[in-house]
């Protein structure tokens, strides 16, 4: 009987400590969630020209995806055995399978590029990307090292420019919409910080 009472008391004290710990944790989470987000001053995305190679690649590999599905399910539905097939049938299945994987890779890269955002906040330049998981790179404007913007004649005509950022040895390059708007906003923010 004494053993049961000791176990019961230990169980209750554990539950009380657990409840206090969870209460403190939720209070910390509420403090973090209730923090005011930084205001986005300027936001731009990649220009459609960045997606063009992936779209063209997907258009060329899409028929292979259909061919792979048709060939594969034809073999499965007929119950074709390895001994009953010709070598060129496996070559067709393998080739269409490889192009189908290429299609899926290009589709993933397309959505990855579609998710990229370049944002200018009050004190930082933020580069966001990610399809499933999100990656956020913040560059403090006070520690800003380099800003390179290249806009060719075609880029001026189509409204895009190549934006390159260098900080701490990291180098990233993007073809963005309205590059001069981004440059002007970043320079204005740096001037406000340096005042």
N, C-alpha and C positions, 0 to 999 in steps of 0.2 A: 504494500500500500504506500509506504513511504517513497519508494522508487517512482511510482506513478505520479505522486505529488511533485517530486523534484523535476521529473521530465515535463510535467504540465507547466510548472512555474518557469522553467527554462524556455519552453516554447512561447509562453506569453511574453517574457522579456525580449525574446528574439523578435516577435511580431511588433512590439512597441518600438524597438530600435529600428527595425525595418521601415515602419511607418514614418518615424521621424526623419530617417535618411531620405525616403522618397519625397516627403514634404519639402525638405530643403532643396532637393534636386529640382522639383517642379517650380519652386520659387526662383531658383537661378535661371531656369529655362524661361520663365515669364519675364524676368528682367532682360534677358537677351532678346526675346521676341518683341517686347514692347519698346525696344530701342528704336529710335526713329531712323528710317533708312535715309541714306544720303541722296540728295536730289540729283537726278540725271539732267545735266545741262544740255548735252548734245548726244545723239545716238545715230549711228549709221551701221549699215550692213554691207555685205559684199555685193558687188555689182554683178549683173546677170552674166557678164562675160567670163566670170570665174567658173560658172557652172557649165559653160558650153562644151568643153572637152568631155565631161562626164555624161552630159545628155547625149552627145553624138555617140560615145562609146556604148551607152545603154541601148540606143536605137539599133546599133549594129549587133549587139549580143542578145537582144530580146528574142529574135527568132530561134536562137540556139537553146534558150530556156524552154520554149514551147516544144522544140524537137526533142530535147532530153526527156521532158515529161511524157510525151507521146511514146517515144521509143521504150522508155523504162516501164511504163504501165502496160504497153503491148506485151513485153516479155513476161511481166509478172502475171498478167491475166491469162496468157496462153500456157504458162508454166513451162517455158522453154528451158531445156537443160543445156549445160555448158557444151556437151558433146554434139548437140544438134545445131550449133551456131557456126556461122562463117567468121573468119578473122575480121573482115571489113565491117561486120555488124558491131563488134566490140570497139573498133576504131571510131565508128560513128557515135557510139554511146559515150566513149571516153572523151572525144573531142567536144561533143555537145555538153557534156558534164563540165568540162573545164571552162567553156565559154559561159555556162550558167553560173559557175562560181565567180567568174569575172564580172558578170552582170550584177550579182549580189554585192560584190565588193564596190563596184562603181555606184550602186544605189546607196550603200552606206556612206561613201565619201560625199555624195551629193547632199545627203541629209546632214552630214557633219559640217560641210561648208555652209549650208543653209542656216545652221544654228549659230554661226559666228556673229557676234555683235561687238562693236567698238563703241564704248561709252565714255564721255567726259563727265566726271563728277566734280564736286567742288575742289577736292584736293588730289584727285588721282585720275589716271586714264585706265579704264578697265577693259580687258579683252576677255570675252566670254565665249565658250564653245562647248559642245557636247551633245550627243544624241541620247545616250542612256545615262551616262554619268556626266556631270558638268565640271568643266575646268574653268577657273577664274584666275586671271593674271592681273594684279593691280600694280600699276606703276605710279609711285608718288610723284606728283608734279614738282615737288621741291627737290627731288633727287633725279630729275630727268636728265639723261645724258645726250640722247640723240633723237632727232626727228628728221626723217628723210622722206620727201614726197616727190614723186616723179609723175608727170603727166605728159604723155606724148600727144602728138597732133590727133591721132585716133582717139586717145583717151579724152582729150578736150571735146572732141566732136560727139563721142558717145557718153560723156559725163562720168568718167571714172579716172582713178589715178592709183598708182602703186604706193602704198603707205608702208614705210619700214620703221620699226622701233628698235632701239638698242639700249639696253640697260644691263649693267653688270655682266657683260659678255653674252647675254641672251639677244638673239636677233630674230625678228619675225617680220614677215612681209605679207601684205594683203592687197587685193585689188578692190577698192572700196568706192562707194557712191559719194559724190560731192566731197572730194578730198580737200578743197580749199576751205570749205565750211568747217571741216574738222581742224585744219591747221589754224585758222583764225580763232576758233573757240579755245584750243589748247594754249595758244599764245596769250590770249586775253586772261585765261585762268592763271598762267604762270606769272604774268604781270601783276595780277591782284595778290598772289601769294608773296611776291617779292616786295610789295609796297611796305 
